[in-house]
Amino acid sequence: MDDAFTGAERDALYKAIFSRRDVRGQFLPDPIPEDVLRRILLAAHHAPSVGFMQPWNFLVITDPAVKARIHADFATANEEAANQFDGERRDLYSRLKLEGIREAPVNLLVTCDRERAGPVVLGRTHMPTMDLYSCVCAVQNLWLAARAEGLGVGWVSILHESALKAILGVPERIVPIAYLCLGRVSHFESTPELAIKGWRQRLDLDDLIFRDRWDNRDSPPD
Ligand SMILES: Cc1cc2c(cc1C)N(C[C@H](O)[C@H](O)[C@H](O)COP(=O)(O)O)c1[nH]c(=O)[nH]c(=O)c1N2
């Protein structure tokens, strides 16, 4: 088969998947070369999308003044978020670094234009959120391509959607999907930071797989 991956190509793909990390605190200030940024956006643009709708846009942010405004909204939202927890959990939450907005050389807002392909979209009629999920596929493509390029990505969702839209001039009909911080990094952690810091551990895959019916964990046939 001509289009089969070689062993090395397959290993490279899994390496990108398993060594991808959400990066918050390890950003270096070096600018991202335009050709590299273009490649990772092209990877995002080649994501699957419902009805081939391609509902995404990519808003690239490098102006420190704009980043500062986004960060100010993060600070407010993060305080509100911390108040959702009590006692030790709240102390631990407050010690977590959950964004790299100002340190990352590039911030990127991935959005969804729900009207991109007209009112009726192949595949969206019965599951209307599929256009939003298509944009998340683009984010994941971007995240993996960035890892292969040696760039870290951090997803920041501790933001008020209305503030994000107002600061960035996003039109009413456009939905913000992912606010991302991108840049070269000092290092990639080998496991998620939330696991390292004791917030939450990776679940056991075997506990998540059902067979034929919800909750049926019968072991697979040999
Ligand atoms: C939709 C969504 C939203 C967020 C995240 C992820 C996703 C998918 N993550 C990153 C998240 O904490 C991280 O992916 C997990 O902890 C697993 O770690 P790795 O991504 O494997 O390093 C994240 N991280 C963070 O520090 N601040 C945030 O606001 C968010 N928000």
The ligand as an ORCA input file, in Angstrom:
! r2SCAN-3c Opt
* xyz 0 1
  C     -11.200     22.733     26.219
  C      -9.962     22.888     27.064
  C      -9.840     23.986     27.928
  C      -8.706     24.127     28.714
  C      -7.679     23.161     28.657
  C      -7.798     22.076     27.766
  C      -8.916     21.930     26.984
  C      -9.013     20.758     26.029
  N      -6.562     23.311     29.442
  C      -5.495     22.297     29.397
  C      -5.777     21.102     30.281
  O      -5.620     21.451     31.635
  C      -4.790     20.002     29.886
  O      -5.041     19.644     28.551
  C      -4.918     18.764     30.763
  O      -4.559     19.087     32.075
  C      -4.038     17.622     30.265
  O      -2.702     18.036     30.134
  P      -1.912     17.966     28.753
  O      -2.660     18.788     27.745
  O      -1.839     16.532     28.340
  O      -0.546     18.541     29.037
  C      -6.394     24.446     30.199
  N      -5.244     24.646     30.922
  C      -5.059     25.775     31.646
  O      -4.013     25.930     32.275
  N      -6.011     26.745     31.659
  C      -7.175     26.609     30.998
  O      -8.007     27.525     31.046
  C      -7.398     25.432     30.236
  N      -8.549     25.231     29.542
*
